[in-house]
């Protein structure tokens, strides 16, 4: 009997020029569960507040000097998305060699300004290669699958707020196949480039509902509608089985976090799931945003721990079903309380 091609690569991981593929199903330590915590009893005095990332990009500072005003939030995201996508789209071994050569040339020319810029470029590519491609901490499919497992849904409708390339919604749809995805982002670049040019060969490990066994999916297998719109202008009602955001809540100060959680609450069906993730507050993350600041830090950004994320979710009307952290992110799976 012929073996399905995807079965031959199950339980394997390998490197492509711009990402790691990972079809291993045996974790280890992919999700650290902190659901046991009583979030009603935890106090902010005990938890402390999230860590503010404030080393803003020099590109933002240059824009503001040129225009004589603070960079608008949409423009911040437009700059961020283009810079971030340039990393995702890079052939990283090739780019590493190019930046090494540029650094050598700068040293040979004895020009300090060129040396500093070349060193920063080389360091950023090296860090991105390690974090995203080698350690797979940005997409983190095993961690995300562990966070998303056990949902009682069949062919779910999924709404992804601030979707960027839509990775997590596609992973969810591989685990719970047959439904529909609505991706929402107010930068058209995300629709056209970040999602539109997402690697077609990237394998999402999920399930075959006909057999109950593992199955791999690709971008073309998902039913996706990408809506370019401000979340505040969406006309949906409470009609989605899952409402998801990844790295959204931490871009708003405390005074606006209830509004962000409400965006999730208003679109989820009764009994449906709300899923939120935020970047972890840890030394690695602080160093990452320090090194990558020129490319990534255009607006308000926080790092928090899973307890803080859980507290924000609980105090804004969510019943926490699962809370914990994976490689680089905290995660909460909840229902409206």
C-alpha positions as CSV (number, residue, x, y, z in Angstrom):
1,X,0.0,0.0,0.0
2,X,1.4,3.4,-1.0
3,X,2.1,5.8,1.9
4,X,0.6,9.3,1.8
5,X,3.5,11.7,1.2
6,X,2.8,13.6,4.4
7,X,3.1,10.4,6.5
8,X,6.7,10.1,5.4
9,X,7.6,13.4,7.0
10,X,5.4,13.1,10.2
11,X,7.5,13.5,13.4
12,X,10.2,15.4,11.5
13,X,11.4,18.9,11.5
14,X,13.6,20.6,8.9
15,X,14.8,24.1,7.8
16,X,13.8,26.0,4.8
17,X,15.6,29.2,3.8
18,X,13.1,31.4,5.7
19,X,11.4,29.2,8.3
20,X,11.4,25.9,10.2
21,X,8.8,23.3,9.4
22,X,7.9,21.1,12.4
23,X,5.6,18.1,12.2
24,X,6.6,16.5,15.5
25,X,3.7,15.5,17.7
26,X,5.6,14.7,20.9
27,X,6.1,17.9,22.9
28,X,8.5,18.5,25.3
29,X,7.6,21.4,27.4
30,X,5.6,23.1,24.7
31,X,3.0,24.6,27.1
32,X,3.4,25.6,30.7
33,X,-0.1,25.6,32.3
34,X,-1.0,28.2,34.9
35,X,-4.7,27.7,34.8
36,X,-4.8,26.7,38.5
37,X,-4.3,30.3,39.5
38,X,-7.3,32.1,41.1
39,X,-7.3,35.2,39.0
40,X,-10.1,36.7,41.1
41,X,-7.8,36.7,44.1
42,X,-4.6,37.9,42.4
43,X,-4.0,41.6,42.9
44,X,-2.1,44.0,40.6
45,X,0.0,45.0,43.6
46,X,1.2,41.4,43.7
47,X,1.5,41.0,39.9
48,X,3.0,44.3,39.0
49,X,2.4,45.9,35.6
50,X,3.7,44.9,32.3
51,X,7.1,45.9,31.0
52,X,7.1,48.9,28.6
53,X,9.2,48.6,25.5
54,X,10.3,52.2,24.7
55,X,13.3,52.1,22.4
56,X,11.4,53.4,19.4
57,X,12.6,53.0,15.9
58,X,14.9,55.6,14.5
59,X,12.7,55.5,11.4
60,X,9.7,56.6,13.5
61,X,11.8,59.5,14.9
62,X,13.0,60.5,11.5
63,X,9.4,60.5,10.2
64,X,8.2,62.6,13.1
65,X,11.0,65.1,12.6
66,X,10.2,65.4,8.9
67,X,6.4,65.7,9.4
68,X,6.4,67.7,12.6
69,X,3.9,65.5,14.3
70,X,3.6,62.2,16.1
71,X,3.4,59.3,13.7
72,X,-0.2,58.1,13.4
73,X,-1.0,54.6,14.6
74,X,-1.9,53.3,11.2
75,X,1.3,54.6,9.8
76,X,3.2,53.0,12.7
77,X,1.7,49.6,11.7
78,X,2.4,50.2,8.0
79,X,6.0,50.7,8.7
80,X,6.1,47.8,11.2
81,X,4.4,45.3,8.8
82,X,6.8,46.1,5.9
83,X,9.9,45.8,8.1
84,X,8.7,42.6,9.8
85,X,7.7,41.0,6.5
86,X,11.1,41.7,5.1
87,X,12.5,39.4,7.7
88,X,9.9,36.6,7.1
89,X,10.6,36.9,3.3
90,X,14.4,36.7,3.6
91,X,16.5,33.8,2.5
92,X,18.3,33.9,5.9
93,X,21.5,31.9,5.2
94,X,22.0,34.1,2.1
95,X,21.2,37.3,4.0
96,X,23.6,36.3,6.8
97,X,26.4,35.9,4.3
98,X,25.6,39.2,2.7
99,X,25.6,41.0,6.0
100,X,28.9,39.4,7.0
101,X,30.4,40.6,3.7
102,X,29.1,44.1,4.3
103,X,30.5,44.1,7.8
104,X,33.9,43.0,6.6
105,X,33.8,45.7,3.9
106,X,32.9,48.4,6.5
107,X,35.8,47.4,8.7
108,X,38.1,47.4,5.7
109,X,37.1,51.0,5.0
110,X,37.6,52.2,8.6
111,X,34.3,54.2,8.6
112,X,32.8,54.0,12.0
113,X,29.3,55.0,10.9
114,X,29.3,52.3,8.2
115,X,30.7,49.8,10.7
116,X,27.9,50.5,13.2
117,X,25.2,50.2,10.6
118,X,26.6,47.0,9.1
119,X,27.0,45.4,12.5
120,X,23.4,46.3,13.4
121,X,22.2,44.7,10.2
122,X,24.2,41.6,10.7
123,X,23.1,41.2,14.3
124,X,19.4,41.7,13.5
125,X,19.6,39.0,10.8
126,X,21.5,36.7,13.0
127,X,19.0,37.1,15.9
128,X,16.0,36.7,13.6
129,X,17.5,33.5,12.1
130,X,17.9,32.0,15.6
131,X,14.6,33.1,17.1
132,X,12.3,32.4,14.1
133,X,14.1,29.9,11.9
134,X,16.2,27.8,14.3
135,X,14.2,28.0,17.6
136,X,10.8,28.5,15.8
137,X,9.7,30.8,18.6
138,X,7.5,33.2,16.6
139,X,5.2,30.7,14.9
140,X,5.9,27.9,17.4
141,X,3.5,25.3,15.9
142,X,3.9,22.8,18.7
143,X,3.3,25.4,21.4
144,X,0.3,26.8,19.5
145,X,-1.2,23.3,19.0
146,X,-0.8,22.6,22.7
147,X,-2.5,25.9,23.6
148,X,-5.4,25.4,21.1
149,X,-6.1,21.7,21.8
150,X,-9.3,20.4,23.3
151,X,-11.8,22.9,22.0
152,X,-15.3,21.6,21.5
153,X,-15.9,22.9,18.0
154,X,-16.7,21.4,14.7
155,X,-16.1,23.3,11.4
156,X,-15.7,26.5,13.4
157,X,-16.0,30.0,12.1
158,X,-12.8,31.9,13.2
159,X,-12.4,35.6,13.4
160,X,-8.8,36.8,13.7
161,X,-8.5,40.5,14.9
162,X,-5.2,42.2,13.8
163,X,-4.4,39.2,11.7
164,X,-1.2,40.1,9.9
165,X,-0.4,36.9,8.0
166,X,-3.1,34.9,9.7
167,X,-0.8,32.1,10.9
168,X,-2.7,31.1,14.1
169,X,-6.1,31.0,12.4
170,X,-4.7,28.6,9.8
171,X,-3.2,26.4,12.6
172,X,-6.6,26.4,14.3
173,X,-8.4,25.5,11.1
174,X,-6.0,22.6,10.5
175,X,-6.8,21.3,14.0
176,X,-10.5,21.9,13.5
177,X,-11.0,21.6,9.8
178,X,-13.8,22.4,7.5
179,X,-14.8,25.8,8.8
180,X,-14.2,29.4,7.6
181,X,-11.6,32.0,8.6
182,X,-12.1,35.8,8.6
183,X,-8.9,37.7,8.9
184,X,-9.1,41.4,9.8
185,X,-6.3,43.9,9.6
186,X,-6.5,47.6,8.6
187,X,-3.3,47.5,6.6
188,X,-3.9,46.2,3.1
189,X,-0.2,45.2,3.0
190,X,-1.1,42.3,5.4
191,X,-3.7,41.0,2.9
192,X,-1.6,41.4,-0.2
193,X,1.9,40.5,1.1
194,X,2.0,39.0,4.6
195,X,-1.0,36.6,4.0
196,X,-1.0,36.8,0.2
197,X,2.6,35.6,0.0
198,X,2.6,33.3,2.9
199,X,4.8,30.2,1.9
200,X,2.5,27.9,0.0
201,X,4.6,24.9,1.0
202,X,4.4,25.6,4.8
203,X,2.8,22.5,6.4
204,X,0.2,23.0,9.2
205,X,-0.3,19.8,11.2
206,X,-3.9,19.0,12.0
207,X,-6.5,16.3,11.8
208,X,-8.4,14.4,9.2
209,X,-12.0,14.3,10.5
210,X,-12.8,11.3,8.3
211,X,-10.1,9.1,9.9
212,X,-9.3,10.8,13.2
213,X,-5.6,10.7,12.2
214,X,-3.0,13.4,11.6
215,X,-3.1,15.4,8.4
216,X,-1.1,18.3,6.9
217,X,-2.7,21.3,5.4
218,X,-1.4,24.3,3.4
219,X,-2.6,27.8,2.9
220,X,-4.6,26.9,-0.2
221,X,-6.6,24.4,1.8
222,X,-8.3,27.0,4.1
223,X,-11.4,29.0,3.3
224,X,-10.2,32.5,4.1
225,X,-11.8,36.0,3.7
226,X,-9.4,38.8,4.4
227,X,-11.1,42.1,5.4
228,X,-9.1,45.3,5.4
229,X,-10.8,47.4,8.0
230,X,-10.4,49.0,11.4
231,X,-11.7,46.6,14.1
232,X,-13.9,49.4,15.4
233,X,-15.8,49.5,12.2
234,X,-16.7,45.8,11.8
235,X,-20.4,45.1,11.4
236,X,-20.4,41.5,12.6
237,X,-22.6,40.3,15.4
238,X,-21.9,37.5,17.9
239,X,-21.5,35.0,15.1
240,X,-18.0,33.3,15.4
241,X,-17.1,30.1,17.2
242,X,-13.6,31.4,17.9
243,X,-12.4,35.0,18.2
244,X,-8.7,35.3,18.2
245,X,-6.0,37.9,18.6
246,X,-2.2,37.4,18.7
247,X,-0.1,40.3,20.0
248,X,-2.9,42.8,20.1
249,X,-3.7,43.5,23.7
250,X,-0.2,44.6,24.6
251,X,-0.3,47.5,22.2
252,X,-2.9,49.4,24.3
253,X,-2.4,51.0,27.7
254,X,-4.5,49.9,30.7
255,X,-7.2,52.5,30.1
256,X,-7.9,50.9,26.7
257,X,-7.5,47.2,27.4
258,X,-11.2,46.8,28.4
259,X,-12.1,48.1,24.9
260,X,-9.8,45.5,23.3
261,X,-11.2,42.6,25.2
262,X,-14.7,43.8,24.4
263,X,-13.8,43.6,20.7
264,X,-13.5,39.8,21.3
265,X,-16.6,39.5,23.4
266,X,-18.9,41.2,21.0
267,X,-18.2,38.9,18.1
268,X,-18.1,35.5,19.7
269,X,-21.2,33.2,19.8
270,X,-22.6,32.3,23.2
271,X,-20.5,29.4,24.4
272,X,-17.8,30.2,21.9
273,X,-14.1,30.7,22.6
274,X,-12.0,33.8,23.0
275,X,-8.2,33.3,22.5
276,X,-5.6,35.9,23.3
277,X,-1.8,35.8,23.2
278,X,0.8,38.3,24.1
279,X,4.6,38.3,23.9
280,X,6.2,37.0,27.2
281,X,8.0,39.1,29.6
282,X,11.4,37.4,29.9
283,X,15.0,38.3,29.4
284,X,15.1,36.8,25.9
285,X,12.2,39.0,24.8
286,X,13.6,42.1,26.3
287,X,16.9,41.6,24.4
288,X,15.0,40.7,21.2
289,X,13.1,44.0,21.2
290,X,16.2,45.9,22.2
291,X,18.2,44.5,19.3
292,X,15.3,44.6,16.8
293,X,14.0,48.0,17.8
294,X,15.0,49.9,14.6
295,X,12.8,47.5,12.6
296,X,10.0,46.7,15.0
297,X,9.3,49.3,17.7
298,X,7.1,51.9,16.1
299,X,4.3,52.2,18.7
300,X,3.1,51.3,22.2
301,X,4.3,47.9,23.2
302,X,4.3,45.9,26.4
303,X,5.7,42.5,27.6
304,X,3.7,40.7,30.2
305,X,3.6,37.3,31.9
306,X,0.8,34.8,31.7
307,X,-0.6,35.8,35.1
308,X,-0.9,39.4,34.0
309,X,-2.6,38.3,30.7
310,X,-5.0,36.1,32.7
311,X,-5.8,38.9,35.1
312,X,-6.6,41.3,32.2
313,X,-8.9,38.6,30.7
314,X,-10.6,37.8,34.0
315,X,-11.3,41.4,35.1
316,X,-12.8,42.1,31.7
317,X,-15.5,39.4,31.8
318,X,-13.8,36.3,30.5
319,X,-13.9,32.9,32.2
320,X,-10.5,31.4,31.8
321,X,-10.4,27.8,30.6
322,X,-6.7,27.6,29.9
323,X,-3.8,30.0,30.7
324,X,-0.1,29.6,30.4
325,X,2.9,30.3,28.2
326,X,4.8,28.8,25.4
327,X,8.2,29.7,23.9
328,X,7.8,33.4,23.4
329,X,4.1,34.0,24.1
330,X,1.5,33.9,26.9
331,X,-1.9,32.4,26.0
332,X,-5.4,32.4,27.3
333,X,-8.3,30.4,26.1
334,X,-11.6,31.6,27.6
335,X,-15.4,32.0,27.3
336,X,-17.5,35.1,28.0
337,X,-18.4,34.9,31.7
